[in-house]
């Protein structure tokens, strides 16, 4: 496996954790914390997919 695969797996698992923290914060009615964690989860998920996206040859 390449290093990029491990980085992508780490980013994906951290995004799952951030989404879970966001859902817990929503359940506790902590809106600002929930928005923060959901944004962090989305950014980590996007970064994890961008790591594995093939680069163009141009």
Backbone as a chain_set.jsonl record, in Angstrom:
{"seq": "XXXXXXXXXXXXXXXXXXXXXXXXXXXXXXXXXXXXXXXXXXXXXXXXXXXXXXXXXX", "coords": {"N": [[0.841, -1.196, 0.0], [0.361, 2.27, -0.602], [1.621, 5.334, 0.847], [-0.213, 7.336, 0.589], [-2.608, 5.955, 0.629], [-2.795, 5.166, 3.319], [-2.918, 7.696, 4.5], [-5.322, 8.603, 3.469], [-7.116, 6.778, 4.61], [-6.759, 7.427, 7.308], [-7.689, 10.088, 7.326], [-10.333, 9.647, 6.559], [-11.307, 8.105, 8.721], [-10.992, 9.952, 10.774], [-12.8, 11.848, 9.921], [-15.186, 10.472, 10.262], [-15.213, 10.298, 13.054], [-15.401, 13.03, 13.679], [-17.896, 13.661, 12.569], [-19.479, 12.081, 14.235], [-19.012, 13.332, 16.702], [-20.223, 15.758, 16.111], [-22.896, 14.953, 15.842], [-23.424, 14.118, 18.448], [-23.149, 16.554, 19.763], [-25.291, 17.893, 18.612], [-27.384, 16.462, 19.736], [-27.082, 17.238, 22.37], [-27.917, 19.794, 22.253], [-26.086, 21.794, 21.572], [-25.474, 23.959, 19.504], [-23.456, 25.513, 18.175], [-21.09, 24.066, 18.622], [-21.845, 21.724, 17.31], [-22.076, 22.553, 14.626], [-19.434, 23.279, 14.16], [-18.043, 20.765, 14.448], [-19.285, 19.288, 12.417], [-18.522, 20.698, 10.143], [-15.74, 20.359, 10.283], [-15.654, 17.576, 9.962], [-16.657, 17.347, 7.343], [-14.655, 18.691, 5.89], [-12.437, 17.056, 6.418], [-13.293, 14.69, 5.226], [-13.455, 15.501, 2.558], [-10.75, 16.102, 2.101], [-9.656, 13.566, 2.405], [-10.698, 12.221, 0.178], [-9.587, 13.735, -1.862], [-6.916, 13.113, -1.68], [-6.657, 10.613, -2.849], [-7.552, 11.021, -5.407], [-6.947, 10.787, -8.846], [-4.287, 12.484, -10.493], [-4.211, 14.897, -13.138], [-2.522, 14.586, -16.288], [-1.561, 16.861, -17.386]], "CA": [[0.0, 0.0, 0.0], [1.084, 3.53, -0.645], [1.433, 6.236, 1.99], [-1.448, 8.076, 0.327], [-3.724, 5.122, 1.08], [-2.877, 5.275, 4.774], [-3.365, 9.051, 4.813], [-6.74, 8.668, 3.146], [-7.833, 6.016, 5.635], [-6.711, 8.218, 8.541], [-8.591, 11.23, 7.166], [-11.702, 9.14, 6.548], [-11.7, 7.728, 10.079], [-11.139, 11.173, 11.574], [-14.05, 12.505, 9.533], [-16.26, 9.744, 10.941], [-15.208, 10.741, 14.449], [-15.894, 14.411, 13.755], [-19.339, 13.616, 12.351], [-20.078, 11.535, 15.453], [-18.98, 14.407, 17.707], [-21.246, 16.718, 15.712], [-24.216, 14.416, 16.175], [-23.562, 14.161, 19.905], [-23.372, 17.955, 20.116], [-26.671, 18.217, 18.238], [-28.251, 15.858, 20.746], [-26.959, 18.011, 23.603], [-28.374, 21.15, 21.92], [-24.938, 22.705, 21.48], [-25.51, 24.199, 18.068], [-22.189, 26.004, 17.651], [-20.172, 22.92, 18.607], [-22.29, 20.789, 16.277], [-21.701, 23.106, 13.326], [-17.976, 23.179, 14.084], [-17.625, 19.387, 14.208], [-19.767, 18.844, 11.12], [-17.661, 21.317, 9.13], [-14.449, 19.659, 10.347], [-15.865, 16.266, 9.355], [-16.771, 17.518, 5.896], [-13.343, 19.036, 5.34], [-11.581, 15.867, 6.489], [-13.773, 13.753, 4.215], [-13.035, 16.027, 1.256], [-9.305, 15.933, 1.991], [-9.384, 12.145, 2.215], [-10.987, 11.846, -1.202], [-8.654, 14.432, -2.749], [-5.62, 12.43, -1.626], [-6.674, 9.465, -3.752], [-7.999, 11.396, -6.74], [-5.82, 10.78, -9.79], [-3.88, 13.782, -11.021], [-4.189, 14.966, -14.597], [-1.161, 14.529, -16.82], [-1.226, 18.175, -17.947]], "C": [[0.876, 1.246, 0.0], [0.798, 4.344, 0.61], [0.139, 7.02, 1.825], [-2.673, 7.277, 0.771], [-3.899, 5.219, 2.59], [-3.364, 6.657, 5.194], [-4.855, 9.187, 4.551], [-7.581, 7.921, 4.181], [-7.868, 6.791, 6.949], [-7.657, 9.411, 8.464], [-10.046, 10.784, 7.186], [-12.169, 8.774, 7.952], [-11.833, 8.954, 10.983], [-12.403, 11.931, 11.194], [-15.251, 11.796, 10.166], [-16.36, 10.154, 12.407], [-15.757, 12.153, 14.602], [-17.398, 14.459, 13.513], [-20.061, 13.076, 13.585], [-20.104, 12.582, 16.566], [-20.032, 15.461, 17.394], [-22.644, 16.241, 16.044], [-24.464, 14.41, 17.678], [-23.844, 15.6, 20.361], [-24.775, 18.398, 19.725], [-27.656, 17.663, 19.261], [-28.224, 16.607, 22.062], [-27.39, 19.462, 23.432], [-27.258, 22.184, 21.996], [-24.711, 22.997, 20.01], [-24.159, 24.629, 17.499], [-21.148, 24.882, 17.588], [-20.544, 21.93, 17.515], [-21.885, 21.282, 14.898], [-20.196, 22.986, 13.127], [-17.55, 21.765, 13.72], [-18.101, 18.874, 12.857], [-18.948, 19.452, 9.977], [-16.302, 20.628, 9.099], [-14.567, 18.276, 9.707], [-15.961, 16.345, 7.843], [-15.44, 17.834, 5.246], [-12.395, 17.841, 5.353], [-12.0, 14.836, 5.443], [-13.356, 14.205, 2.815], [-11.528, 15.845, 1.05], [-8.946, 14.475, 1.749], [-9.672, 11.678, 0.805], [-10.035, 12.529, -2.177], [-7.279, 13.77, -2.76], [-5.57, 11.313, -2.659], [-7.107, 9.803, -5.168], [-6.812, 11.425, -7.694], [-5.552, 12.181, -10.338], [-3.922, 13.742, -12.538], [-2.74, 15.019, -15.083], [-0.714, 15.881, -17.386], [-0.418, 18.997, -17.036]], "O": [[1.984, 1.253, 0.537], [-0.154, 4.068, 1.34], [-0.529, 7.333, 2.81], [-3.659, 7.851, 1.234], [-5.02, 5.339, 3.083], [-4.139, 6.778, 6.143], [-5.57, 9.818, 5.329], [-8.646, 8.396, 4.576], [-8.894, 6.812, 7.629], [-8.352, 9.713, 9.434], [-10.899, 11.461, 7.761], [-13.295, 9.092, 8.335], [-12.694, 8.986, 11.862], [-13.013, 12.585, 12.04], [-16.22, 12.445, 10.56], [-17.457, 10.335, 12.937], [-16.493, 12.438, 15.547], [-18.106, 15.215, 14.178], [-21.135, 13.563, 13.939], [-21.094, 12.706, 17.287], [-20.663, 16.0, 18.303], [-23.485, 17.027, 16.479], [-25.58, 14.665, 18.13], [-24.677, 15.828, 21.238], [-25.388, 19.197, 20.434], [-28.64, 18.317, 19.607], [-29.213, 16.619, 22.795], [-27.249, 20.268, 24.352], [-27.474, 23.314, 22.434], [-23.875, 22.374, 19.355], [-23.761, 24.148, 16.438], [-20.413, 24.769, 16.608], [-19.668, 21.36, 16.864], [-21.398, 20.498, 14.082], [-19.737, 22.63, 12.041], [-16.777, 21.578, 12.781], [-17.394, 18.1, 12.212], [-18.709, 18.795, 8.964], [-15.769, 20.343, 8.026], [-13.666, 17.853, 8.983], [-15.407, 15.501, 7.139], [-15.125, 17.311, 4.177], [-11.635, 17.637, 4.405], [-11.148, 14.181, 4.841], [-12.952, 13.387, 1.988], [-11.083, 15.478, -0.038], [-8.035, 14.178, 0.976], [-8.96, 10.82, 0.284], [-9.709, 11.957, -3.217], [-6.557, 13.862, -3.753], [-4.53, 11.096, -3.28], [-7.035, 8.946, -6.049], [-5.781, 12.022, -7.383], [-6.475, 12.95, -10.606], [-3.701, 12.698, -13.151], [-1.848, 15.452, -14.353], [0.429, 16.006, -17.826], [-0.063, 20.126, -17.375]]}, "num_chains": 1, "name": "protein.A"}
